[in-house]
Amino acid sequence: MALNRVNSFVRKHMSYIEMTGVLMRIFSFSLVSWLGPASPFMFVWIFNTADAVMLSWCSILKKDRAYTTLNMFWIMVGLVGIFRAGGFIH
């Protein structure tokens, strides 16, 4: 199964995936802090949602309910941000 292979890869490289996700989140929020209204919001929302997916996957495999909940929330917020930045919803 492909999912088992992906899960195996994530388990094997979990610390690197988690650190990458954390650094992505720091970068995206720093970009918004530095650039303010001139921020590339669609990029920031896509980037932030991607790191939330990475961190959610890791926390699900670790069975960490608190971080799973937190990062799944960020996925939902990110999707709303993507739809708003793309002009699909107001």
Solvent accessible surface area in square Angstrom, and as a share of the most:
residue,aa,sasa,rsa
1,M,180,0.81
2,A,78,0.61
3,L,111,0.55
4,N,95,0.49
5,R,187,0.68
6,V,63,0.36
7,N,26,0.14
8,S,65,0.42
9,F,118,0.49
10,V,12,0.07
11,R,134,0.49
12,K,160,0.68
13,H,56,0.25
14,M,28,0.12
15,S,78,0.50
16,Y,160,0.61
17,I,29,0.14
18,E,45,0.20
19,M,112,0.50
20,T,63,0.37
21,G,0,0.00
22,V,64,0.37
23,L,101,0.50
24,M,29,0.13
25,R,40,0.15
26,I,101,0.51
27,F,91,0.38
28,S,0,0.00
29,F,92,0.38
30,S,27,0.18
31,L,27,0.13
32,V,46,0.26
33,S,90,0.58
34,W,187,0.66
35,L,79,0.39
36,G,24,0.23
37,P,133,0.83
38,A,83,0.64
39,S,9,0.06
40,P,61,0.38
41,F,81,0.34
42,M,67,0.30
43,F,92,0.38
44,V,10,0.06
45,W,65,0.23
46,I,92,0.47
47,F,51,0.21
48,N,2,0.01
49,T,12,0.07
50,A,41,0.32
51,D,0,0.00
52,A,0,0.00
53,V,65,0.37
54,M,49,0.22
55,L,20,0.10
56,S,3,0.02
57,W,83,0.29
58,C,1,0.00
59,S,6,0.04
60,I,88,0.45
61,L,25,0.13
62,K,109,0.46
63,K,171,0.72
64,D,46,0.24
65,R,205,0.75
66,A,75,0.58
67,Y,127,0.48
68,T,30,0.17
69,T,95,0.55
70,L,79,0.39
71,N,7,0.04
72,M,83,0.37
73,F,101,0.42
74,W,58,0.20
75,I,30,0.15
76,M,118,0.53
77,V,40,0.23
78,G,0,0.00
79,L,78,0.39
80,V,77,0.44
81,G,6,0.06
82,I,34,0.17
83,F,96,0.40
84,R,146,0.53
85,A,45,0.35
86,G,33,0.31
87,G,44,0.43
88,F,144,0.60
89,I,77,0.39
90,H,195,0.87
